């Protein structure tokens, strides 16, 4: 039995622009999601990545492809990201190449931790019944979520639902960690993306979201519902969607289905593209970090990230020496 309206697609290839276009066409085309004159926010995963380490942040080529399609209908295209425990959004947008890519195509870039904030009320929330976001998030007509496919030590996977958690403006998001899965769902319930495009050209397996190993998949996964899209993407990664806490919680709130039998799948079949990702293997200390809301938690996460950046730079230096 297919649940009416829940559709996902998967496309395999080498050209991100063609793949994104085909994946969205399989859903009915960009006109099904964006109306003429819309103001559209594109939310990539930027601040959870390591500059230069492809697979830890949404690829600029994927962001470019989305901008080009959205711009055919929209009057205003905004690429937005908020600060994180690791780095400022402005710095990461620049260092990942997304800022330059967006500006070349006529899109705006916005740090969602700067500017006017508004209070959003969520009476049906699990825990976050009131929170602040940038006014731009509330004023945009449509939202396109564009995460990269990664494992995550705290949430198993980081895809569209976790990506939308990133609109929260606080740099010290560790304050939400004691009930992270619930907060992810509370934010996604209010700000459900109209279109989801998962960058799985290169993903990250193992100890994600930044210390893991790159894995080339050559895929784009798209969908019209964040829970359905994340469930299908998680299955591609080798996970059983019903075992992922924030997906369970989102399904209970009626945001979308996690039963793959209720989701219409177009393009590549799951059996063709399923890849068993290495899981994150958090230590006892890692698990504690995932639930710490204190200043210590914030400091520790930042240190963990800095270590990942240093390790990546060392690997690049070794690789350069070998090639020379």
Secondary structure, 3 states (H helix, E strand, C coil): CCCCCCEEEEEECCCHHHHHHHHHHCCCCHHHCCCCCCEEEEEECCCCCCCCCCCCCCCHHHHHHHHHHHHCCCCEEEEEECCCCCCCHHHHHHHCCHHHHHHHCCCEEEECCCCCEEEEECCCCCCCCEEEEEHHHHHCCEEEEECEEEEECCCEEECHHHHHHCCCCCCCHHHHHHHHHHHHHHHHHHCCCCEEEEEEEEEEECCCCCCCEEEEEEEEEEECCHHHHHHHHHHHCCCCHHHCHHHHHHHHCCCCCCCHHHCEEEECCHHHHCCCCCCCCCCHHHHHHHHCCCHHHHHHHHHHHHHHHHHHHHHHHHHHHHHC
